[in-house]
Structures are given as C-alpha cells and as structure tokens.
C-alpha cells in the first residue's frame, strides 16, 4: 500500500506538470493565428511580432524553470530528502514540535528560494530587459528578495506556530480554530496591506491636486462614492508595465495608480480605469472576494484535518511511503501534493468568478464614465504589456483572472 501511495503522489506531480505544459503549448500555438479583425488597429506588424517573440521567450523560460524545479522535487522525494530534512529539524529543535515545524519549513523555503533565485534574476535582467520592460536595479532586486524572505518568515512563522499549537491542543478539530486565526490575519491585511506592506517595497504619495484629481473627484461624487484616498505608486522603479488596483475596505479603502499608468494615459482614460475599480467596490466584489477566500481557506483546512487526523491512517501510510515519521509538518507537505488537483479546481473557480466580476466592473465603468475611453485605456495597457490578443480558450478558462481584451471590448461596446 505504501508503494501505491508513493507512486500516486509522484504521479500527481507529473500530471500537474504535464497538464500545465500542454496548456502552455496550446496557448503559444495561438500566435500562429492572425490578429483578430476587431483589434487590427491595436497592433502593427512590428509590435505584434515583438509580442510574439516575447511570448515565445517566456514560454521557453517557464518550460525550463518548471522542468528543473520538478526534477529537484523528484530527486528530493525519491532519494530520501524528506526524512533527511525532517531528522535534521528534529535534532536541531530538540524534539520541540513547534520549533521542529518552523525549522523544517524555514529550511525548505530557503532551499526553494535559493533554487529559484537564478531564474528570477534571468527573468528580470535578461527577458524583461531585452523587451524594454525592466527598470529594476540590482540593489532593488536583492533588497526585494531580502524583504520578502524576512516578511514571509515573520508572518508565516507566526501563523504556522499558532496552527501547530492549535493542532496539539484540539487534534482533528484544530481546523475550526485555525480558520478563525487565519481569517483574522486575512481580514487584518485586507484592511492594512497598503499601509503596512506596500511601503516596504514602494513609495505611495497622494495624487496631487490638479485636473486629474478634479476629474476623479467629480466622477466619484457623481456615482455617490466616497473616495479620499487616491495614491500614486512608483511602479517605474521596477518596470515600465502599468497597473491600477483597489485595496482595503470601509474607511481604509484606497485606489492606487502606478505612475507608469498616469504617464501613458489621458485624464479621460484614467477616470474610466478608476470607474472600473470603483465598480468593483460598488458591486461588492471586494467584500465578496474576501468572503469567498475565507470559505476556501475553511474548506482547505477541513480537508487537511481529515488527512492529518490522529485516528486516520492515510497520513501515517503516506509518511511511511516516504520513509519519514508522521508529524504535522510532514502531513502538510504530503497534503499539498495530494490535494494539488483540488487546489487547481479552486483556482479555476476563482478565475471564473473573477472574470465575471471584471465584465461587471467594465459595464459599470461604461455606463457611468466614457466607454470609448475605457476601451482606449484597456487597448493601451494590452499593447504596452505585449499581451496575447488571441489566447487559447481552455488556457483562458483555467488561468485567466481577467477576460481577453477582445471579449472585454465587445461587452463594453454593447453598453456603448
């Protein structure tokens, strides 16, 4: 039975890799098709060829990096890496359960980050640089990695310690209390992410008084939306790519514009983009997204409790299949592999729900702002970011959180 479990878990890893590669292959083949007629004016031949070359470069890069990471994982699992790491963590922690789990995941996370660091460097300073996107300096790159590591260790360490402690107290029913703890963390960072996390990486300054601020304030007043917090983020310190997003809830809500977005768009286009973001809030997408995320966390923790339950034998047999003693942290690793397909299904559902919300926010913006300006803004963003104008439908279904540009324009034109 243990051999069956071992090869089943390895099979899941291989299937997941093969599935993603097939999807990517289907998507890259779409570049052989001509530009959709409705978007002929967006890309000239030279820009389209550049976008195609950029997509192929990313496709090859992600194929190689994913294959390398899979090979490392298979070697680690197949040649006794899991029990070796587990035994080392147990010895260093002196048998303390929480410290053992913290040390185990710290070492695992550090090794993963170290392996991926050269790939991240190549992606930033070779591919993104080659196509004119990268503005990141070497010092910024290293500081970002250091800050992310320390931040992940701090937040992850606190959460992991709390969850392991709850498991030690309540056994299989720990998931209810863990759900509360994780939920509180999630809600807290939803409210204060822009105040606590973003400033560690970027500067945010209030949008200055002027024609753009006046236009935004007038629109917000027209649709009955209280908006005091409009910030400009220095995205240009890392990339030429532009973006805007809505964060926070209630009095802590704010809209953030990348400085690159302001540089490339007219006031009418920016108001249309902000109308889209305001639409998300007015249509309660932000609140509902938070609720959906909390529900998925709860379901995941419940499934994990069934897997790790002291009276359950599957977690024990799974541990034995890899030659390691049963424990919370080992169970978490094996659970992540075993329930990978379920996690993918959650992701597909969330992407479907997100695309539906994007259409609704587009309709809101088209009704209350300038529909043509919204089309123009979306087209500029797509062109400047070298987006695939004709992605494969199945790839979109699985991976896209936003609808393709052509579909968005068609829906906006119906309102227009």
N, C-alpha and C positions, 0 to 999 in steps of 0.2 A: 504493500500500500504506500509506503514512504517513497518508493521509486516512482510510482504513478504520480504522486503529488509533486515530486521534484521536477519531473519532465513536463507536467502540466503547467507549473509556474514558468518554467523556461519557455514552454510553448506560447504562453500568453505574451511574454516579452517579444518573442519573434513575430507573433501575429501582429502585435501593435506596431512594430517597426515596419513590417511588410505593408500593412494597411495604410500607414501614413505615406510610405514611399509610392504606393500605387496612386493615391490621391494626388500627390505632388506631380507625378508623371502625367496624369490626365490633365492637370491644370496647366502644366508647361506646354503641352501639345496645343492648347488653345491659341497660343501665339502664332500658330501657322494660319489661323483664320484671319481674314481682313478685318479692319476696324468696322464696328457696327455703323451702318449708314447714318444713324441719328447722331453719331459722335464724330463724323468726318472732319468737322471744323475744329475739333479739340486738339487733335494730334496731327502735325505734319509728318511726312515720311521720315524725316531725320529724327524727330522726337520719339516717334513710335519705335524706330529701330533701336534707339538708345534705351527705351523702356524694356524692349525685348531682351537686349543684351544684359541689362541689369537683372531681369527676372531669371535668366539662364545662369548668371553668375551666382545668384542666391540659391537657386535650385541645386547646383553642383556643390556649393559650400555646405548647405544643410544636409545633403546626402552624405558627404564625407564625415561631417561632425557627428551626425546621428549614428552612422555605422561605427565610428570609433568609440563613441560612448557605449553603444550596445556591446561591442567587443569587450570593453573593460568590465562591464557589469557581468557578462557571461563568464569571463575569466575569474572574476571575484567570487561569484557564486559557485562555479564549477570546481575551483581549486582550493576550497576551504577558507576563503577570505572572511566569510561571515563569522565562523567560530573563532578565527584568529583575532578579529577585531573585538568580538564580544569578550573573549577571555582577557584580552589586554585591558579593556574598560573595567571589567570586574576586579582585576588585580589592582589597578590604579585607584579605584574607588573604595577598595577595602570591603567590598560586599554591600555597600550602601546602595539601595535600589534606585533612588532618585539621581544620585551622583553618577551611578553607572549609566543610566539612560542619557543624562546630559553629556557625559564624556563620549559615549558611543556616537550620538548624533553630531556632536561637535567635530569629531574626527572624520566621520562620514561626510559631513558637509564641507569641511576644509579640503578633503581629498577631491570631492566633486568640483569645487570651485577652482582648485589648482589645475585640474584636468581641462576645464573649460576656459581658463584664462587665455591661453594662446589663441583659441578660436574666437573669443570675444575681441581680442586685440586685432586679429586679422579682419574680422568683420568691420570693425570701426575704422582702422587705419589703412586698409587695403581696398575693400569693396566700396564702403561708403565714401572713402576719399577719392577713389577712381571716378565715381559718378557725381562728384561735386556736392555731396551731402554733408560730409564730416567737417565739423568745426571744433571738435574736442581736442584739447591739448593733452600731451602725455601726462602731465601732473594732474589734470582733471580726471583723466581715466583712472589713475591709481588711487586718487582720493575717493572717487565714487565707489570703487571696489572695496576700499577700506571701510568707508562709512556704511556701505550696505552690509558688509560682514559683521561689523560691530552691532549695527541696528538689529540685524536678523538674530544674532546671538542673544542680545538682550531681550527682545520681545519673545522670540522662540523659546529661550531658556525659561522665562517666567511662565509662559503658557504650558510648556512641557512639564515643568516641576509641579504645577498645580494639577494637571491632568493625571500624572502618575500618582501623586499623593491621594487624589480622589479615588483612583483605582485601588490603591492599597486599603482605603477606608471602606469602600462600598462594593468592591468586586464588580460583578456584571452590571450593576445598576449605576456604575460611575458615570455612564454616558449622560444621564439626566443632569447631573450637577456640572459635568464638563461642558455640556451645551450652554448652560447658564453662564459659566465663566467665559467661554469663547464668544458667546453672544454679547456680553458686556464689553469685551475688548473690541468686537466688531463695531458696535454702536459708538463706542468712545472714539475710535479712529475715523469713523464716518463723519463725526462732528468736528474733530480737531486735526484731521490729517493735514489740511492746508496750513494750519498754524504750527504744528509740531514737526512734521516730517519733511514737507516741501522745502522749508527754509534751510534744511541741512544740505540741500543739493542745488537749489536755485534761489535767486533773488526775486521777490514779488513786490511790486510797487503799485499803489492805487493808480488807476487810469486818470491821467491829468485832465483838468478842465479844458474844454475846447469843443470843437464842432462834433467830434465823435462821441464824446461824453454826453453832450447835449442831445444828440440824436438817440443814443441808447436810453437816456433818462426819459425822453419823450415817448419812446416806444413802450418802455416798462410801465409808465403811467397810463398809457392808452389801454393796455391789456390788464390793468389792475394788479401789477406785480411789484411788490416792494423790493427794490434792489439797491442796496447801499454799497455792497462790496464787489467792485469790479477791479480786478488786478491784472497787471501785465507781467508775464514771466519771461525771464531772459533765456528762452529756448535756443537763441542763436549762439550761445556759448558751446553748444554741443552739436547742433545740426541745423541745416537750412530748412528742414521739414517743419511744417506749421501745424498747429492744432489749437483747439479750444475745448474746455471741459467745464462741467458743473460739479461742484463738490459741496458737501455739507447739507444740513437740513435746518429748518427753522431760522433762528437768528444768526446761525453760523453759516448759512448758505452763501456761496460766492461763485462768481463766474471768472474764469481765468483765461486770458488771451495770451498766446505766445506772441512775442514781439515780431517774429517772422510772419505771423498771420497779418498783423497790422501793416507791415511793410508791403505786403503783396496785394492787399485788397482795398477796395474803396469803402467809404463810410456806409453806403447802402448795402454792400455785400457783408460787411461786418455786423450791421444791425440784423440782417437776415440770418447770419450764423448764430447770433445771440438769441434771436427769436426761436430758433430751433432748440437751443439749450434751455430757454425759458419754457418752451413747450414740454420738455421732459419733466420739469418741475410741476407745471400747471396740471399736467395729465397724470401726476403722481407716479411717474416711472421711477424716480429716485427712491421714494418710500417703498414701493412695491418690489423694487430690485433688492432692497435691503431685507425685506421680509422673505423673499424667495431664497436669497443667500443663506439666511438663518435656517430656513426649513431644510435646505440641502445639507448644511452642517449637521443638523439634528439627525437626519436620516443616515448620514455617513457615520456618525458616532454610534448610532444604534446598531448598524450593521457591524461595526468594529467590535462592539460589546458582545455580539453573538459569536464572533470569531475568536475573541480573546477570553471568553468566559472560562473561569477556572474549571467548571464542570464539563466544558466542551473538549472533545478530543481532537478536533481538526487542527487547532493551533499547535497542540502538542505534537501531532504527527507531522505537521508542516515543519516545525522546528527540527524534529528528528531527521526529516528528509535532507536537511542541510547540515546535519551533524552539530547542532547547537542546542543549548539548554533553553527550554521555554521561558520567556520573560515578556514584559510589556513592550520593550523597545524592539525585540526581535519580531514579536507579533505585529507591531506597527509596520515594519519593513515588508513582511510577507503579505500582510493585508493590502498594502499599497500595490503590490504586484497582482495579487489575486483579484482584487476589485478594480483593477485598471479599466477593464471594459465598461463597468458600471459608471465609473467616473467619466469616461468618454461619453456615455449616454446622457449623463447630467449636463456635460458641456454642450452637446448637440441641442438639448432642450433649451439651455440658457441662451445659446446663439440664436435659435429660432425666436425666442421671446424678445431678445434684443433687437433683431431685425424688424420685428413687428412694431416695437416702440420707435425705432428710427423712422419708419414710414409715418407713424402718427405725429411725431415731432416735426417732420417735414411738412405735413399737411397743416399743422398749427402755424408754422412759420409762413407758409404760402398764403394762408388766409389772412393773417394779421400783419404781415410785412410785405416786401416786394418779392414775388415769386421768381421773377426773372433774375433778380439779384442773388437769390438763393441758388438758382441753377448755375449762375456765373461763378459764385463762390465755390460750390462743390466741384465744378469743372476745373477751376484753377488749382484747387487742392489736389485733385487727381492727377493733373498734368505735372505739377511741380514735384509730386512724390513718385512719379513714374508708375502709376497704378495700372494693373492689368484691367483693360476695359472689357475683356470678354472671358472672365473666369469660367471654369467648368461648373455646371450646376450642382453636381454632387459635392465638389470641393466647397462651394459656397454653403451648401446645406450643413456640412459638418463643421467648417472652420470659420465662416464669416459672421462677425457680430454686427456688421453693417451691410445693407444690401449693395450690390454692384451699382456703379454710377448710372448706367443706362436705365435700370429699373427705377431708381430714385427720381431721375428726371421725368420719366414717363408718368409717374404718380403725381409729381408736382404740376406737370402740365395739365393734368385732369382738373386740378383745383384752379389753375390759372385760367 
